[in-house]
Amino acid sequence: MDPVAFKFLGAGPACIGMGLAAMGVGNIFGNFLSGALRNPSAADGQFARAFIGAALAEGLGIFCLVVALVLLFT
């Protein structure tokens, strides 16, 4: 096979991580909202942790994008 084909075959699975990161962010905020509705007094203390978790998940998604771009353009 052509080496260019292997670049595309490697970049495809690397892009799957971006979708999984988006699902992780949705899961984080969905669970935060569920917990906040059950115990509204504790919601203020957990709000910053929800954003930290979302930022880490988005960071991993961006890392997957960078890996895919490096595979495609090098």
Phi, psi and omega in degrees: 000162180283139177299333178293326178295324179292331175298314180291324178292332177278327181286331179299304177296333177293329179285340178297328179299331178293319177293322178293326176294320178296321177294324178295319178295318177298321178294319180298309183287330176294316178290326176296316180296320178297316179290325180291327178286332178281323182223083185296335182289334180267357184293324182294324181287337183260355185295318180294323179293327176295319178291324177295317177297320178293322179294321178294319178294319178293325177298320177293324176295319178293323176298320177296322177296317180296318178297318179296318180292323177295320178295324183283323191251018174241000000 
